[in-house]
Amino acid sequence: MLDVTHSLQLPGSAGGSSGGEPEFIETLARAGAGCGVDGVFLEVHDNPAVALSDGSTALRLDRLGPLLDGVARIRRLAAGLGSCRESR
């Protein structure tokens, strides 16, 4: 399991709360799938700017379906090639 959005948090970077780097959510999720993770955890919100929690690292809801489709395709490909751990 890869906790994508919490991996991108930057504690204290937004003054009194955590900031983050949401622009890397999709890249990190795809990279995890390519390395063979069996699942991804994502914070998702229809409007991250107004989310009460973790909005700085939340994926917009309208991006979730396409991301999960892509992650599933990458994971299936990776399963046939072996994981990153096996290639060391």
C-alpha positions in Angstrom: 0.0 0.0 0.0 1.3 3.5 -0.9 -0.1 6.5 0.9 0.3 8.9 -2.0 -1.1 12.1 -0.7 0.4 11.9 2.8 3.7 11.2 1.2 3.5 14.6 -0.4 2.7 16.5 2.8 5.1 19.2 3.9 4.4 19.6 7.7 4.3 23.2 8.8 4.9 24.6 5.3 1.6 26.5 5.3 2.2 28.4 8.5 0.3 26.7 11.2 -0.7 23.7 9.1 0.7 21.2 6.6 1.2 22.2 3.0 1.9 19.8 0.2 2.8 19.1 -3.4 -0.4 17.9 -5.0 1.1 18.3 -8.5 3.0 15.1 -7.9 0.0 13.0 -6.8 -0.6 11.3 -10.2 3.1 10.8 -10.9 3.7 9.2 -7.5 0.6 6.9 -7.8 1.8 5.8 -11.2 5.3 5.2 -10.0 4.1 3.1 -7.1 2.0 1.0 -9.5 5.0 0.5 -11.7 6.9 -0.8 -8.7 4.2 -3.3 -7.8 2.3 -1.7 -4.9 -1.0 -3.5 -4.4 -3.0 -0.4 -3.5 -2.9 3.4 -3.2 -4.4 5.6 -0.6 -5.5 9.1 -1.8 -7.2 12.1 -0.2 -9.8 13.2 -2.7 -12.1 16.2 -2.7 -14.4 17.9 -5.2 -12.8 21.2 -4.3 -9.5 20.7 -2.4 -9.1 24.5 -1.8 -12.1 24.4 0.6 -11.4 20.9 2.1 -11.5 20.9 5.9 -8.6 18.5 6.1 -5.6 17.6 3.8 -6.8 19.9 1.1 -3.2 20.8 0.3 -2.5 17.3 -0.8 -6.0 16.2 -2.1 -6.6 15.1 -5.6 -9.6 16.7 -7.4 -12.5 14.3 -7.6 -12.8 14.6 -11.3 -9.2 13.3 -11.7 -9.8 10.2 -9.7 -11.4 7.9 -12.3 -8.8 8.5 -15.0 -5.9 8.2 -12.5 -7.2 4.8 -11.2 -7.7 3.5 -14.7 -4.1 4.4 -15.5 -2.7 3.0 -12.3 -4.5 -0.3 -12.9 -3.1 -0.5 -16.4 0.4 0.2 -15.2 0.0 -2.3 -12.4 -1.1 -5.0 -14.8 2.0 -4.3 -17.0 4.3 -4.3 -14.0 2.9 -7.6 -12.8 4.1 -9.2 -16.1 7.6 -7.6 -15.8 8.4 -8.1 -12.1 8.5 -5.4 -9.5 11.2 -2.8 -8.8 12.3 -4.8 -5.8 13.1 -7.8 -8.0 15.3 -5.9 -10.4 17.9 -4.9 -7.8 
